[in-house]
Amino acid sequence: MPGVLVTGGTGRTGKALVRMLRDAGVRARAASRNPAAADPDAIRFDWSDPATHGPALEGTDRVFLLAPVESVDPLPLVEPFLHRAQRAGVRRLVMLGSAIVLPGAPSAVELAALVRARPGGVVLRASGFMQNFLRPHPLAERIRRLGEIRTAAGDGALAWVDARDIAASAAALLADPRTDARSDYLITGPRGMSYPQAAQIITAQTGRRVRVERITEEEQAAAYRASGMPAEFADALAAVERGIQEGREDRVSTAVLELTGRPPRGFAEFVSDHAHEWTR
């Protein structure tokens, strides 16, 4: 049986997905801008270089699609690839999308609709990644350096999800293209959690005291820009915290259990697995 092309194959979710598929005996091609020379099934793939798209699709009939990150307008780069994948005979396309719609980013919504509309197209709308609490994310860097979380989300909750559970959900859909599937899944952790609650869990699990500093949306946007994020993306990401504060993002689903047969990891388990990350 042909294999799976995993775009973003060296990222947190993609790397875990490649490992899970290979452990299950499925050929998985790890696609990235800088493929590992030691991996015979790694291949160069760059959204901004269409010449890399065709070779990456050769010998595959399933695709894990990670759209360009830090972009509020991914559609112009991804839509031609979708047409090319269809011509190449791809039977199952699983896109990692977001449960949170960035303000001023309608193209991401249009892209998800295109994927859902095609035969075998599935969108995983993931909640906030627990891995944001790990370096090199700015949130994690600040916890490690200063023992501090700066947020404009107040006490608003988000059902943070472990990237390993996202990868396991995708693997369940990609291991066999004949697997029955809906066109859309909301992927979340087991319960909603605020930043103050996250700080309490990290403190209790690691002994590293973490405090919360409440800031404005504008201050958060400035901090994201200072970390190197593109200005438009930084502003949109900071605006998301307003929705969290207002309770609009506090949604929980059972999709991980439905797809994998086990419940998603909780934040305390995640912190236990990565406790060394927050020591000085």
C-alpha positions in Angstrom: 0.0 0.0 0.0 1.4 3.5 -0.8 2.4 5.6 2.1 1.7 8.9 4.0 3.2 12.3 3.3 3.6 14.2 6.6 4.1 17.9 5.9 5.7 19.6 8.9 7.3 16.2 9.5 10.0 17.6 11.9 7.6 19.6 14.1 6.1 18.5 17.4 3.0 17.0 15.9 4.5 15.8 12.7 7.5 14.1 14.3 5.2 12.2 16.7 2.9 11.2 13.8 5.8 9.9 11.7 6.9 7.8 14.6 3.5 6.4 15.3 2.8 5.5 11.7 6.2 3.8 11.2 5.6 1.9 14.5 2.4 0.6 13.0 4.2 -0.5 9.8 3.0 2.4 7.6 5.5 4.1 5.3 5.6 7.7 6.4 7.5 10.4 4.5 8.7 13.2 6.7 8.5 16.4 4.7 10.2 19.6 5.8 12.3 22.5 4.6 15.4 20.8 6.2 15.0 17.0 5.9 17.2 14.8 8.0 19.9 13.3 5.9 19.9 10.1 8.0 16.2 9.4 7.2 15.8 7.7 3.8 12.1 8.7 3.9 12.7 12.3 4.6 12.1 14.8 1.8 12.4 18.5 1.2 9.1 20.4 1.1 8.6 24.1 1.2 5.2 25.7 0.8 6.8 28.7 -1.0 8.6 26.4 -3.5 6.0 24.5 -5.7 8.8 22.5 -7.3 9.1 20.5 -4.1 5.4 19.5 -4.0 5.3 17.0 -6.8 8.3 14.9 -5.7 6.9 14.8 -2.1 3.6 13.4 -3.3 5.1 10.6 -5.4 4.2 7.2 -4.0 1.8 8.5 -1.4 -2.0 8.2 -1.3 -2.5 10.0 2.1 -1.4 13.4 3.3 -1.1 15.1 6.7 -1.4 18.7 5.9 0.1 21.4 8.1 -0.5 24.8 6.5 2.2 27.5 6.7 2.6 28.5 10.3 2.6 32.1 11.5 0.5 33.1 8.5 -3.0 34.7 8.4 -3.4 34.0 4.7 -2.3 30.4 4.0 -4.8 29.7 1.1 -2.7 31.1 -1.8 0.1 28.7 -1.0 -1.9 25.6 -0.1 -4.7 25.6 -2.6 -2.5 24.7 -5.6 -1.1 21.8 -3.6 -4.6 20.5 -2.9 -5.3 20.4 -6.6 -2.0 18.7 -7.2 -2.7 16.1 -4.5 -6.1 15.3 -6.0 -4.5 14.8 -9.4 -1.9 12.5 -7.8 -4.7 10.2 -6.4 -4.5 11.1 -2.7 -7.4 9.4 -1.0 -7.2 10.7 2.5 -6.2 14.2 3.4 -6.0 15.2 7.1 -5.4 18.8 7.8 -4.3 20.1 11.2 -6.4 23.2 11.7 -7.3 25.3 14.8 -10.3 25.4 17.0 -9.6 29.1 17.4 -10.1 31.3 14.4 -7.6 34.1 14.2 -9.2 37.5 13.9 -8.8 38.9 10.4 -7.8 35.5 8.9 -10.7 34.4 6.7 -8.4 32.5 4.4 -7.8 29.8 7.1 -11.5 29.2 7.3 -11.8 29.0 3.5 -8.9 26.5 3.4 -10.6 24.2 6.0 -13.8 24.3 4.0 -11.9 23.3 0.9 -10.4 20.3 2.7 -13.7 19.2 4.2 -15.4 19.4 0.8 -13.0 17.0 -1.0 -13.4 13.2 -0.9 -11.4 11.8 2.0 -10.8 15.3 3.5 -10.7 15.6 7.3 -10.0 18.7 9.4 -8.7 18.3 13.0 -9.5 21.6 14.7 -7.1 21.5 17.6 -7.4 23.6 20.8 -4.4 25.3 22.2 -1.3 23.2 22.3 0.1 22.2 25.7 3.5 22.3 23.9 3.2 26.1 23.9 4.4 25.7 27.5 7.7 24.2 26.2 10.6 26.0 24.6 11.2 27.7 22.2 7.7 29.2 22.5 7.8 32.7 24.1 5.4 31.5 26.8 7.8 28.8 27.9 10.9 31.0 27.6 9.4 33.5 30.0 8.4 30.8 32.5 11.9 29.4 32.5 13.7 32.7 32.8 11.4 34.6 35.1 8.9 32.2 36.6 6.1 34.2 35.0 3.2 33.9 32.7 2.0 37.2 31.1 -1.5 37.0 29.7 -4.4 39.1 28.6 -6.8 36.1 28.9 -7.6 36.7 32.6 -9.3 33.7 34.2 -10.7 32.4 30.8 -10.3 28.7 30.2 -9.0 26.7 27.2 -9.1 22.9 26.8 -5.3 22.6 26.1 -4.4 19.5 24.2 -1.1 17.5 24.0 0.4 17.4 20.5 0.9 13.7 21.1 -2.9 13.2 21.3 -3.3 15.2 18.1 -0.7 13.0 16.4 -2.5 9.8 17.6 -5.8 11.1 16.3 -4.3 11.8 12.9 -2.5 8.4 12.9 -5.9 6.7 13.5 -7.2 8.4 10.3 -4.1 8.0 8.1 -3.0 4.4 8.9 -5.7 3.1 6.6 -7.4 5.4 4.0 -10.5 3.1 4.2 -11.2 4.1 7.8 -14.6 5.7 8.2 -14.3 9.3 9.3 -16.3 12.5 9.6 -15.0 15.6 7.8 -14.4 17.6 11.0 -13.2 16.8 14.5 -12.7 19.2 17.4 -9.6 18.0 19.2 -9.2 19.1 22.8 -7.8 18.1 26.2 -10.0 16.6 28.9 -11.1 19.9 30.5 -10.8 23.7 30.3 -7.9 25.4 32.1 -6.9 29.0 32.7 -3.4 30.4 32.8 -3.6 30.8 36.6 -4.5 27.2 36.9 -1.7 26.2 34.7 0.7 28.2 36.8 -0.6 26.4 39.9 -0.1 23.0 38.3 3.5 23.7 37.2 4.3 25.1 40.7 2.9 22.0 42.4 4.5 19.5 40.0 7.9 21.0 39.8 8.5 23.1 42.8 9.2 26.1 40.6 7.0 29.0 41.6 5.2 30.4 38.6 3.2 33.6 38.9 0.7 35.2 36.5 1.0 38.8 35.4 -2.2 40.2 33.8 -1.5 42.5 30.9 -3.5 44.1 28.1 -4.0 42.7 24.6 -1.8 45.5 23.1 1.0 44.6 25.5 0.8 40.9 24.5 0.9 41.8 20.8 4.0 43.9 21.4 5.7 41.0 23.3 4.9 38.6 20.5 6.4 41.0 17.9 9.5 41.4 20.1 9.9 37.6 20.1 10.2 37.6 16.3 6.6 36.9 15.2 5.4 38.7 12.0 3.4 41.8 13.2 0.1 40.8 11.6 0.2 37.3 13.1 1.3 38.6 16.5 -1.6 41.1 16.6 -4.1 38.3 15.6 -2.7 35.9 18.2 -2.9 38.4 21.0 -6.5 39.2 20.0 -7.3 35.5 20.6 -6.8 36.1 24.3 -9.9 38.4 24.3 -12.0 35.4 23.2 -10.5 33.2 25.9 -11.2 35.8 28.5 -14.8 36.1 27.4 -15.3 32.3 27.6 -15.8 31.8 23.9 -13.0 29.2 23.6 -13.9 27.0 26.5 -15.0 23.9 24.5 -14.3 20.3 25.3 -14.9 17.3 23.0 -14.5 13.5 23.2 -12.8 13.2 19.7 -9.5 11.9 21.0 -11.2 9.1 22.8 -13.4 8.4 19.8 -10.4 8.2 17.4 -7.8 6.6 19.5 -9.7 4.5 22.1 -8.2 6.4 25.1 -8.9 9.8 26.7 -6.6 12.7 26.1 -3.8 13.5 28.5 -4.4 16.1 31.2 -2.1 19.0 31.9 -0.8 17.6 35.1 0.5 14.5 33.2 2.0 16.7 30.6 3.8 18.7 33.2 5.1 15.6 34.9 6.5 14.3 31.5 8.3 17.6 30.9 9.1 18.8 34.5 12.8 19.6 33.6 11.7 22.2 31.1 10.8 24.8 33.7 13.9 24.6 35.9 16.4 27.4 35.7 
